[in-house]
Amino acid sequence: MRSLTVLILAVLFHACNTTPPNEVIDGILEVPENRQDSDSRTLKLVYKVLKAKKADSLKAPILYLQGGPGASTLIMEEYWKNHLLRNDRDIVLMDQRGTGASGANCIDMGKAIIAIARQDLGPKEELLALDSIFNQCKEAVNQKGVDLAGYTSQENAADFEDLRKDLGYEQWNLLGASYGSRLGFTIMRDFPLSVRSSIFVGVFAPESQLSETVIDFEKSLFEVLRRCEQSEECNSRYPYLKNRLLKILLVHDKNIIH
């Protein structure tokens, strides 16, 4: 009789503590802004876990790493909501420090960068314009008391390692693009035992510089547009290609503002 009672209580306890399938868990992870500073303030990072639709699945979750850097991650919830990968895997989303719901900084920077891109400036002029925007952002966050020394890929990676431990996952699969790949490589380097697998698109290596990457991409893109303009066949098929691209950027910029 005693054994039966213990068994019933164990079943009830398990039922009360098992997360139902298809549920979305909202949470906040508290981390130091700068782990090298014992007096560092605390950041509150907002995350969501889209539980697997198959309740008894034991497959390692997918951690989605947003690009940018600076883009919100939680806006991807709707995309992952009914994704096939969610059938048997948890999907983990967290706004990185200084982005989205996790204390976003310089939220208008994206609009300003797009506005510069559509001006069709030369490389030097564009770099000066971008530097101006970055300096304005730096001044603004300094006034807010933000410790910029804490906003590195290494600190960012440590945030996700703390999240993994907090959620109780042994390992997870990394999926990221652009800056998300850089962050993913940093996680793999600093916490290799926490990563089961990784898939990255538009790789942005840890050793590379963002400004160089942007300028190299721009040079390549506009060289293709120049060659198309000089090619009778290409130009007849895709007339005014460069102007059309800049026009699209202008429309996109207006849509963001409104």
N, C-alpha and C positions, 0 to 999 in steps of 0.2 A: 504493500500500500504506500509506504514511504517512497519507494522508487518511482511509482506511478505519479505521485504528487510532484516530485522533482522534475520528471519528464514534462508534465503539463506546464509547470512554471517556466521551464527552459524554452518550450515552444512559444508560450505567450511573450516571453522576454524578447525572443528573436523576432516575432511578428511586430512588436512595438518599435523595434530598432532597425528594421529593414526598410530602406528607402524604396517607395513604390516605383515601378518602371515608368518611364516617360515623364518623370517629374523634373522641374527645373529648380535647382537649389541656388539661392542668392546668399552671398556672404561677403564679409569684409576681412581682409588680411592686414594686420598691423605690423609694420616693419620700420626699422630706423631709416631715416633719410640718408644718413652717411654712416656706414658700419665702422668706419675708421675713427669716428668721433664719438667718444663715450657720452657726450652731452647732446648728441643729435636729437632733433625733434622726431616725432613719430608720424609716419604717413599711413593713411587708410586706403588700401587698394581694394577696389570693388571687383568681385568675380561672380561668375555663374557657372554651374555645372549642369549640363543637359544630360540627365541620366539615360543610360541605354534603354531602349524599348524592350529589350529582352532582359527580364529581371535577373535570371540566373547566369548571365554571361560573365565569364571570368577574364575576358580579354582586356589587355592594357588600354587605358583611355588615350584619346587624342588631345594633345595640347596645341591649340591654334595660336600662332605667334604673328601678330599684326605687323604690317610694314609701316613705312612713313619715312623716318620715324616721326611719331606724333599722332598717328591716327588712332581713333578709338577702336577697341576690340569688341565691346559688347554690342555694337551695332550689327555684328555678324550673327546674332542669336537667331534671327528669322531665317537666315541662309542655312544654318545647321539644324533648324527645328525638325525638318522632315528629311534630312539627308540620309542616304542609305547607310553611311558609315555609323550613323547613330543607332542603327538597329541592334548592334551588339557591342557598342563601345560608348562609354561616357565621352562627352565633348566638353573640354574645359576652356573657358574664355575668361581672361582677366585684363582690364584696362591697365596698361603699364603705367608706372609712376610718371606723373606729370601729364597724363593724357586722359581724355574722356571724363569718367566719373571719379577717377583717381587723382583729383587735384590738378586738372588741366591747366597748363601754362600757355600763354601766347596763342590763344584760340583763333586769332585772326591772321596768323602767319600764312596759312595755306592760301587764303584769298590774295594776300599781298604777293606771294610768289607767283601765282597764276597770272596776276596782273602784269608782273614783270615779263613773264614768258611771252605774253601776247604782244609785247612792244617790239619784238624782233630786234633786240639790241645786239651789239657785238659782244664777243666773249668777255673782254675787259670791262665794258660798261655794265654788262649783266652781273659780273662778279662783284663790282662795286655796289650795285643796287642791292644784291643779296646780302652783302656784308652790312649794309645800312639796316636792313630788316633784322638781321641776327643781333646786331648791337642794340637795337631798340628793345628786342625781346630780353636780352641780357640785363639791360637797365631796369626793365619792368619787374623781372623776377627778383632781382637784387633788392628792389624796394619792398617786395613782399616777404623778404627774409628767407628766400629759397637758397639752399646750399647747393650750388651748381656742381660741386665736387662729388655729390651723391648721384648725379644723373649720368651714369656710365653704363655700358653694356654689362660690365661685371656686376654692378649693383643690381641691375635689372634681372640678370640671370639668377642672382642669389634670392631675389624676391620669389621667383618661380620655384626654386628649390624649397623655400620655406612653405610655399603653397602646396607642393607635392607632399611634404611631410604632414602638413595640417590636414590634408584630405585623406591621408592614409594610403596613398598609392605606392606600390613598390617601384614601379617603372611606368613611363609613359612614352607615347610616340609623338615626335615633334613634327609639325607641319607649318611651314612659314614661307613667305615671299619677301623679296627685297630686304629691308632692314630686319624683317622677321627671320631671314636666313642668318644674318649676322648675329642676332640674339641667340638663335638656335645653335650656331657653332660655339658660341661662348658657353652656353649651357653644357654642350657636349664636352668642351675642354675642361670646365671647372667641376662638373658633376657627371662624369662619364657613366657611373654605375646606375644613374637614375634614368638613363635613356635606353629604351628598347630598340627604337628605329627612328629614322628621320627622313623627311622629304622636303627639299627646298627648291624654290623657283626664283629666277632672277637673283642669283646668288650675289650677295654683298659681303665679301670676305672681311674678317676682323681687321686685317692689316691695311685695307684700302681706305682712302679718304672720300667722304661724301661729295665734297665740292668737285674733286677730280672726276668722280663717277658721273655726276650730272653734266659736267662740261664735255666729257668724252661722248656721252650719249647724245648731247645736243649736236656736237660736231658731226657725228656719224649720221644722225637724222637729216640734218640740213645738207650734208653732202649728197645723200640719196635724192633729196628734193632738187638739188642743183643739177644732178646728172639727168634726172627725169625731164627737167625743163629743157636741157640741151639735146635730149633725144627726141627726134621727130615722132617716132612711134609711141613712146611713153607719154609725151606731152599731148599728143592728139587723143590718147585714150584717157589721160588724167590731166586735163587742162587746169592751170592755175592751182596746182596741188598745194603749194606752200601757202598761198593766200587763203585757201579753203581751210587749211589746218589752223591758221591763226584766227580765222573767223569762228571756228568751232571752239577754240580756247576762250574767245571773247564771250560767246554765248554761255559756255559752261561757267565762266566767272560771274556773269549776271545772274545765273540760276542759283549759284551759291549765295550771293548777296541777298537775293530775294527769298 
